[in-house]
Amino acid sequence: MKRKKLPEGVPEENVYDSTHFLIYLFYAISIAALVWLLVNQN
């Protein structure tokens, strides 16, 4: 995989090659909240 040249002041460790786990956590919480709202309708 070829990487782009980083701008000045951006350290190498700020580059992510895969999806961050917090994105998966956000989707899981969002889906759980949606299901909870749909199940608890009155």
Backbone hydrogen bonds, N-H to C=O, Kabsch-Sander energy under -0.5 kcal/mol:
donor,donor_aa,acceptor,acceptor_aa,energy
10,V,7,P,-1.6
14,N,11,P,-1.5
15,V,12,E,-1.6
16,Y,14,N,-0.5
23,I,20,H,-1.2
24,Y,20,H,-1.0
25,L,21,F,-2.2
26,F,22,L,-2.5
27,Y,23,I,-2.3
28,A,24,Y,-2.3
29,I,25,L,-2.5
30,S,26,F,-2.4
31,I,27,Y,-2.5
32,A,28,A,-2.4
33,A,29,I,-2.4
34,L,30,S,-2.1
35,V,31,I,-2.6
36,W,32,A,-2.4
37,L,33,A,-2.3
38,L,34,L,-2.2
39,V,35,V,-2.5
40,N,36,W,-1.9
41,Q,38,L,-0.8
